Amino acid sequence: MEETKGFYDLCIPFNKDERVLREICTELVDLGYGTIAIEQVFDHSKKENVKRSSDIFPEPVNIEWLKDEYKNKLKILQRLTIIYVDAAVAHAMGNSLNLKKYNLVAGQPKTDAALTHCCTTFNGDIVTFDAQAGGRIFVNRKAYQVAVKKGVFFEIKYSPLITDSNFRKDMIKIAHNYFVKGKSKSIIISSGATNRFELRGPYDVANLSFIFGLSEDQGKCAIDRFCRQLFLRAESRRLGKTIMFVKSSGPIVFSDSSSESEEDDIADKNDVNVITFMKCSSESDEKNEEEQPIKKKKLS
């Protein structure tokens, strides 16, 4: 199991310019983040991407140079965001081997039907949305509850709030819809920043969560504890059934339960006998001490 540490920013879009990625990672370290996810986007709704092959999803980009550079500073994960319009994406995801190479898989629906599918039967970890078209898509109460029971988390990005006021209105609508339909359960907050100037510190993000209708505790968990739970759930989905080895730090004694219980009874009786013996000996000593001065008086 890979180790992660807070705080979390699970949406940093991939940029081919290494200098931009390096600047963003350096800024995240300075702000106090410990775990991030580099996002790749695949648009399944485009006809050229829907081809008949064994695996239509791309392999993760090679960012080993970035992981080595920030090895002791940042835990860098890889994430794939799938944009789709219908449930046909489920068949492609079931036959894909490249999806297991990503640490996180997110679904970005473009229609109401796709949003319902993303909450109920989508084999992913995150439900996200595009700020440009997200204001017209709202989740219903039943689908929201199913997603929470499955362990799927809903993502809110704060970077569009900073860049454009029109996107700000749509994101606040979506966030308040989460509050009305599900009391803002299972919400995580990511940046989605394309440059370092759009990043904010974790405590500023927690304060920003009040705009989205989150409480103080939900705002803190949205960038820390919930993200850790999301990572563990994604690891179980990605690895499937595994074998766990437990190494003991001391000797292991195998014994029958009946003989073990008899030994415990004997040990308990011995302890009682020792205690009673100690009590008797102490009482006899006290009596002897009391009797000695009396005898001396009679002799005198």
C-alpha positions in Angstrom: 0.0 0.0 0.0 1.4 3.4 -1.0 1.6 6.0 1.7 0.1 9.5 1.2 0.1 12.5 3.4 -2.0 15.6 3.6 -3.0 18.0 2.3 -4.4 16.8 -1.1 -4.9 18.4 -4.5 -6.2 15.6 -6.8 -6.6 17.6 -10.0 -3.5 19.2 -11.6 -4.0 19.1 -15.4 -1.1 17.6 -17.3 1.0 20.1 -19.3 3.6 19.1 -21.9 5.7 22.0 -20.8 7.9 20.6 -18.0 8.7 24.1 -16.7 5.0 24.8 -16.0 4.6 21.5 -14.2 7.7 22.1 -12.1 6.5 25.6 -11.1 3.1 24.2 -10.0 4.7 21.4 -8.0 7.1 23.8 -6.3 4.2 26.2 -5.4 2.2 23.3 -4.0 5.1 22.2 -1.8 5.5 25.8 -0.5 1.8 26.0 0.3 1.9 22.8 2.4 0.4 20.1 0.1 1.7 16.5 0.4 -0.2 14.6 -2.2 -1.3 15.6 -5.7 -2.7 13.9 -8.8 -1.7 14.7 -12.4 -4.8 14.6 -14.6 -5.1 13.3 -18.1 -8.4 13.8 -20.0 -10.0 11.4 -22.5 -13.1 12.4 -24.4 -15.1 9.3 -25.1 -17.9 11.4 -26.7 -15.8 12.1 -29.8 -16.4 9.6 -32.6 -12.7 9.3 -33.5 -12.1 8.0 -29.9 -14.8 5.4 -30.0 -13.0 2.7 -32.0 -13.3 -1.0 -32.0 -10.1 -2.1 -30.3 -9.1 -4.0 -27.2 -8.2 -0.8 -25.3 -9.3 2.7 -26.3 -7.9 4.4 -23.3 -4.4 5.9 -23.4 -1.6 4.8 -21.2 -0.4 7.1 -18.4 2.2 9.7 -19.5 5.7 9.2 -18.3 6.3 11.6 -15.3 9.0 9.6 -13.6 11.3 12.5 -13.8 8.8 14.6 -11.9 8.3 11.9 -9.2 12.1 11.6 -8.8 12.6 15.3 -8.5 9.9 15.7 -5.7 10.4 12.2 -4.2 10.7 13.4 -0.6 8.4 16.4 -0.9 5.3 15.3 -2.9 3.4 12.1 -3.5 2.4 12.3 -7.1 -0.5 10.2 -8.4 -1.8 9.8 -11.9 -5.5 10.3 -12.8 -7.7 9.8 -15.9 -10.8 11.8 -16.4 -13.3 10.3 -18.9 -15.7 12.6 -20.6 -18.8 10.7 -21.9 -22.4 11.0 -22.9 -23.9 7.5 -22.5 -23.5 4.2 -20.8 -21.5 2.7 -23.7 -18.3 3.7 -22.0 -18.9 0.9 -19.4 -18.1 -1.8 -22.0 -14.8 -0.1 -23.0 -13.8 0.3 -19.3 -14.5 -3.4 -18.6 -12.1 -4.5 -21.3 -9.3 -1.9 -20.6 -6.0 -2.8 -19.0 -4.7 0.7 -19.1 -7.2 2.0 -16.6 -5.6 -0.1 -13.9 -2.4 1.8 -14.4 -4.0 5.0 -13.1 -4.3 5.6 -9.4 -7.6 7.5 -9.8 -10.4 7.3 -12.4 -12.9 10.2 -12.7 -16.1 10.5 -14.8 -17.2 13.7 -16.3 -20.8 13.3 -17.7 -22.2 15.7 -20.3 -25.9 14.7 -20.0 -28.3 14.0 -17.3 -28.5 10.3 -18.2 -24.7 10.1 -18.1 -24.7 11.8 -14.7 -27.1 9.2 -13.3 -25.0 6.4 -14.8 -21.8 8.0 -13.3 -23.3 8.0 -9.8 -24.8 4.5 -10.0 -22.9 2.0 -12.2 -19.7 3.9 -13.2 -16.6 1.9 -12.2 -14.6 4.9 -11.1 -13.8 6.9 -8.0 -14.7 10.6 -8.7 -17.7 12.4 -10.3 -16.6 15.7 -11.7 -18.0 18.2 -14.1 -17.0 20.9 -16.6 -17.6 24.4 -15.3 -18.6 25.6 -18.8 -21.5 23.1 -19.1 -21.9 22.0 -15.4 -24.5 24.7 -14.5 -27.1 22.9 -16.7 -26.6 19.4 -15.2 -28.0 18.6 -11.7 -27.9 15.3 -9.8 -31.0 13.8 -8.3 -31.4 12.7 -4.7 -31.5 8.9 -5.4 -28.4 8.9 -7.6 -26.5 11.0 -5.0 -27.3 8.5 -2.2 -26.3 5.5 -4.3 -23.0 7.2 -5.1 -22.3 7.9 -1.4 -23.0 4.3 -0.5 -20.7 3.1 -3.2 -17.9 5.3 -1.9 -17.8 7.6 -4.9 -16.8 11.2 -4.2 -18.0 14.4 -5.9 -15.3 16.9 -6.9 -15.5 20.7 -6.8 -12.8 22.7 -8.6 -12.0 26.2 -7.2 -9.8 27.4 -10.0 -12.7 28.5 -12.3 -14.0 30.7 -9.5 -10.8 32.7 -9.7 -10.5 33.0 -13.5 -14.1 33.7 -14.6 -17.2 35.1 -12.9 -19.6 33.2 -15.2 -18.0 29.9 -14.3 -18.3 31.0 -10.6 -22.1 31.1 -10.8 -22.4 27.7 -12.4 -20.1 26.1 -9.8 -21.9 27.6 -6.9 -25.2 26.2 -8.4 -23.7 22.7 -8.6 -22.3 22.9 -5.1 -25.6 24.0 -3.6 -27.4 21.3 -5.5 -25.1 18.8 -3.7 -26.1 20.4 -0.4 -29.9 20.2 -1.2 -29.9 16.7 -2.6 -27.3 15.1 -0.2 -26.2 17.5 2.5 -22.8 17.9 0.8 -21.7 14.3 1.7 -18.5 12.9 0.1 -17.3 16.2 -1.3 -13.6 16.8 -2.2 -12.2 20.1 -3.4 -9.4 20.3 -6.0 -7.8 23.2 -7.8 -7.8 22.2 -11.5 -5.1 24.9 -11.8 -3.2 25.3 -15.1 -0.6 27.7 -13.6 0.8 28.5 -10.2 -1.1 31.7 -9.8 -4.4 29.9 -9.6 -3.3 27.8 -6.6 -4.4 28.6 -3.0 -3.3 27.3 0.4 -5.2 24.5 2.1 -6.6 26.7 4.8 -7.8 29.2 2.3 -9.5 26.4 0.4 -11.1 25.2 3.6 -12.5 28.7 4.2 -13.6 28.9 0.6 -15.8 25.8 1.2 -18.3 28.0 3.0 -19.3 29.4 -0.4 -20.1 25.9 -1.6 -22.4 25.2 1.4 -20.0 23.0 3.3 -19.5 23.2 7.1 -16.2 23.8 8.8 -15.5 20.1 9.4 -16.6 19.2 5.8 -14.3 21.9 4.4 -11.3 20.5 6.2 -12.1 16.9 5.3 -12.6 17.8 1.7 -8.8 18.5 1.3 -7.5 15.9 3.7 -9.4 12.9 5.2 -11.9 12.4 2.4 -9.1 12.4 -0.1 -7.3 9.7 1.9 -10.5 7.6 1.9 -10.8 8.1 -1.8 -7.3 6.9 -2.4 -7.8 3.8 -0.4 -11.0 3.0 -2.2 -9.3 3.5 -5.5 -6.5 1.2 -4.6 -9.0 -1.6 -3.7 -10.8 -1.1 -7.0 -7.5 -1.1 -8.9 -5.8 -4.1 -7.2 -8.9 -6.2 -6.7 -8.5 -9.4 -4.6 -5.0 -9.5 -3.1 -3.1 -11.6 -0.6 -1.9 -9.9 2.6 1.0 -11.2 4.7 1.2 -10.4 8.4 4.6 -10.5 10.0 4.8 -11.0 13.8 7.3 -9.2 15.9 7.4 -11.9 18.7 7.1 -15.7 19.1 3.9 -17.4 18.2 2.6 -20.2 20.5 0.0 -22.6 19.1 -2.0 -24.4 21.8 -5.3 -26.1 22.3 -8.1 -23.9 23.7 -9.1 -26.5 26.4 -5.5 -27.0 27.7 -5.0 -23.3 27.6 -8.0 -22.6 29.7 -7.0 -25.3 32.2 -3.5 -23.7 32.5 -5.1 -20.3 33.1 -7.3 -21.8 35.9 -4.3 -23.4 37.6 -2.4 -20.1 37.3 -5.3 -18.2 38.8 -5.5 -20.7 41.7 -1.8 -20.4 42.4 -2.0 -16.7 42.4 -4.9 -16.9 45.0 -2.9 -19.2 47.1 0.1 -17.0 47.1 -2.0 -14.0 48.0 -3.7 -15.8 50.9 -0.3 -17.1 52.1 1.0 -13.5 52.1 -2.0 -12.3 54.0 -1.7 -15.1 56.7 2.0 -14.5 57.1 1.6 -10.8 57.5 -1.2 -11.3 60.1 0.9 -13.7 62.1 3.8 -11.3 62.1 1.6 -8.5 63.4 0.3 -10.8 66.2 3.8 -11.8 67.2 4.8 -8.1 67.4 1.8 -7.4 69.6 2.4 -10.3 71.9 6.1 -9.7 72.5 5.8 -6.5 74.7 3.1 -8.1 76.8 5.3 -11.1 77.7 8.1 -8.8 78.7 5.8 -6.9 81.1 4.8 -10.1 82.9 8.4 -11.2 83.4 9.3 -8.0 84.9 
